[in-house]
Amino acid sequence: MTEPRNTFNGRSIRSSYSLGSREWLFSAVDVVAVLADPANPRKYWNDIKRRLKEGQLSAKIGQLKMLSADGKSYNTDVLNVKGTIELARHIRSAHTEAFVRWIEQFYGEKRNFVLKHKDIDVAEVGLDERGSISSFGKVFNDAHLPVGTVADGHIDTKAIKEWWGGRSIPASREGLRDFLETLGMFSPKELLDKSLGLSLSDQYWICPHGADIQWKKVNFFHNEFSEDIGDLLFGKRDSKDVGAIDLTSPDNTSDGVLKKKWKIIDGKRCLIKGGSKPNNQEVANEVLASRICERLGIPYVNYEIMEFDNDRYSVCEDFITGDAELIPAYRIKTLIKKENNVSDYESYIAKVEELGIPDVRERIDMMLVLDFIMANTDRHYNNFGLVRNADTLDWISVAPIYDSGTSMWCREFPSEFNTGREESKPFRSRHRDQIKLVSDFSWLDLDSLDGIENEYAEILSSSVKDPSALMERNKRLCSVLRERVNMLRIIAEKKQKMN
């Protein structure tokens, strides 16, 4: 709780931002003193409270410790914005309507925040009732604005709004419509301010204007968070219990189509991800990618299979910390001034090298090799990227490989496996063309993948409750995995001879 000082007509009204309910709370006695100016504000308020027991005030009256004039803190009756406005109109002062306009201006639907990067004030923003940025005010530190929102020295407010909207759960998320209906919301962006826009991927957040809240008190890297939103997204919460749902969750800013949730396991922030039914193959593919990367010496995020509520999911530990942050390749791409005669592949590598990361070509080539072997169809610009220091803004490294689930024909019939028509991203539309971008395979030891198809068979079996129903499919998957490795061997040997 914090206690910024606010004044109306020169009179102080104590207020405090509640991190629990994510709303401003105001001292009822102070509101009475400002509007009614009685000889004894506390007695006046107690008289009103007795009358309001008949149900004339719909908002709940709470209690907080607030600093008094004598320098000590005492329990004080408080009301939220709605209750404060109802109280003001109940008093019927000559100043009531002016007071209502004042409180609505600063605390109503046009909600004012400061965009922050850890404890650095970045810019003033206003959010509308749908959770979108509706206004952009004073900039305090343009160096800490999100990557790609400043071009040629000018702040791109459209890009900032797009960046903010991209923090919300995507509209394509499995089960999102029922999820929003349960919460009585129209858009997933409405959840962003409920968790102050906090994420487990970076250190950006929004602080209510006037609230003295510190990063260390609210960030999810070091503080507990609710699993209610994740459970609801997993269909684990009874909709009748909506009023008790705690919206303080990093799940409000998680991306991706398949259901997922953050969970603290043995003190570690872990992401639990599901697969599509009936094969649940994305879960197995995440683990396969880890095993291939381990064998080939590719930096990676390790995934394992866990059983959760009688189902199988992939789980990985967050590779981002409270000091470093993930900058998706999409944000880097916005910095690139594209030249017609330069490929997207070369343009991206050149830009990252310009940022001071020298091994980007080798790391991108490693990613393309993995994606060729696994026939990954969804390596878009938002599931690979860079890591930078959130304090100094120094670029640290290429991010390790993560999010490789949409691979190995996970949603296709066996007749479509390894047909040579596999779509690819992000630099070419076909894997047979994209792998040609790799000019040096000298680092690649394909002998280290001997027996990987047998390991994949074990992974596939452990990713579902009853693998017998998928026996023929899984057998074929393991066979084409070996075929992909052999295909890559031919391509790599040919390229090495040319060099």
Disulfide bonds with the S-S distance in Angstrom:
none
